[in-house]
Amino acid sequence: MRIVVFGLGKSGTTALFFKLKQAMAPDTHCLFEPRGLDPAPPLPTSILAKVLVGYKRNVDPTAFLAFDRLLFLTRDPRDTLVSRVLYDIYNEAAICADDSKVNAFVALLRRKEANPAGTPLKHIIDFFDRMSQRPVLPRAMHDAGVALDFQRRHPHVCAYRYEDLVRADYTAIEPYLGFTLGRETATVPVEFNRVVRTKQAGNWRHWLTAADVEFFAPWFTPYLQFNGYSEDWTLAPEPSIPQEHCSDYVLRLVIERRGVGG
């Protein structure tokens, strides 16, 4: 069987990829974020591919539409946004190498941890984007539209929620796949542990402020509506952001990037 997982960055595609890999034949040919469909035809009978869609992705996702099973992993874009601004420093080697920039970003995150309601998420994103070669905000806005357009153009692709994935609930896709995935949570190899942060959903209610809701609601509402997510933007009355899921997580990414670069 040939299976492809489509999705945006930071939507859980890595975890789903490895969950499927565990259930497929040992000789399955795996394509992890390929630049194109490789190998060329004739294709192996068992293939598993993970294809990211979105901003400046160097791959044509339509090349994989002839696969036997097509999955699109969705995630509440408000949670995705939080994950992106924290993870993207890993892709910025120049920032990771600059102590002053790392310290300034971490200090801002710790201010957010101390008083979540006092610092809008957009302020954190804007701060990061001023240092970045790959600004988060334009990509996040663009990708929500790209994902929605892809789903509308290809309604036969089976949508599956990140929120179900982290609860180890695979009932929405098992009949489509034609095999079971068990009831264990998805895990990733140690070399991909950096992509794992909270394994939770709905944390955006602790991160966003009223100003964030006003700014982001018009952008994300179409995606929320199409994928059946709640349009309730109510924020946590007593927001809390654990340091291990925020500034400590970013520092772990910086240390790992410096190790890769060194």
Secondary structure, DSSP 8 states (H G I E B T S, - for coil): -EEEEEE-TTSSHHHHHHHHHHHS-TT-EEEES-SS--S-SS--SSEEEEEE-STT-SS-GGGGTTSSEEEEEE--HHHHHHHHHHHGGGG-HHHHT-HHHHHHHHHHHHHHHH-GGGS-HHHHHHHHHHH-SS-HHHHHHHHHHHHHHHHHH-TTSEEEEHHHHTTT--TTTHHHHTS---SS-----GGGGGG-S---S-THHHH--HHHHHHHHHHHHHHHHHTT--------SS----GGGTHHHHHHHHHHHHHHH-
